[in-house]
Amino acid sequence: MKSMLNSPLPSPGYQHGRSLDKLDTIQRMMVMVRGACAGEVVLNEACNDVIDIVPVDPSLIWFSA
């Protein structure tokens, strides 16, 4: 997981910082600002490998009954 986050994405174009330290910093900031943190795992097309972990603002998550 750590080596996956420290390597660039295979796609061309803009690439955000993917290091585990940056993800940790973003999640800690969310805990301080929002009181919670959340993340989304992005899978490859075959759904058998993780290609990214994206931080999500917990205030944007809605649950419906």
C-alpha positions in Angstrom: 0.0 0.0 0.0 2.8 2.4 0.9 4.7 1.8 -2.3 1.5 2.2 -4.3 0.9 5.6 -2.7 4.4 6.8 -3.3 4.5 5.9 -7.0 2.9 8.1 -9.7 -0.4 7.2 -11.4 0.0 5.4 -14.7 -2.2 7.9 -16.5 -0.8 11.1 -18.1 -1.8 14.6 -17.0 -2.2 16.3 -13.7 -1.1 14.2 -10.7 -1.8 15.3 -7.1 0.6 14.4 -4.4 0.0 10.8 -3.4 2.5 10.1 -0.6 1.2 8.5 2.5 2.5 11.5 4.5 0.3 13.8 2.5 -2.8 11.6 2.9 -2.1 11.4 6.6 -1.8 15.2 6.8 -5.1 15.8 4.9 -6.9 13.2 7.1 -5.6 14.8 10.3 -6.6 18.3 9.1 -10.1 16.9 8.4 -10.3 15.6 12.0 -9.3 18.9 13.4 -11.6 21.0 11.1 -14.6 18.7 10.6 -14.3 16.3 13.6 -14.1 13.3 11.3 -12.2 12.0 8.3 -13.2 9.8 5.3 -11.6 8.3 2.3 -12.5 6.6 -0.9 -10.6 3.6 -2.3 -10.3 3.8 -6.1 -10.1 0.4 -7.8 -8.8 -0.6 -11.2 -11.2 -1.6 -14.0 -11.1 -5.2 -13.0 -11.9 -4.3 -9.4 -9.0 -6.4 -8.1 -6.4 -3.8 -7.2 -6.3 -0.5 -5.4 -4.9 2.3 -7.6 -5.6 5.3 -5.3 -7.0 6.5 -2.0 -8.8 9.8 -2.2 -9.6 11.9 0.9 -13.3 12.9 1.1 -14.7 15.8 3.0 -17.0 14.1 5.6 -19.5 17.0 5.5 -20.3 16.0 2.0 -21.4 12.4 2.8 -25.2 11.9 3.1 -27.0 8.7 4.2 -30.6 8.0 3.3 -33.0 5.6 4.9 
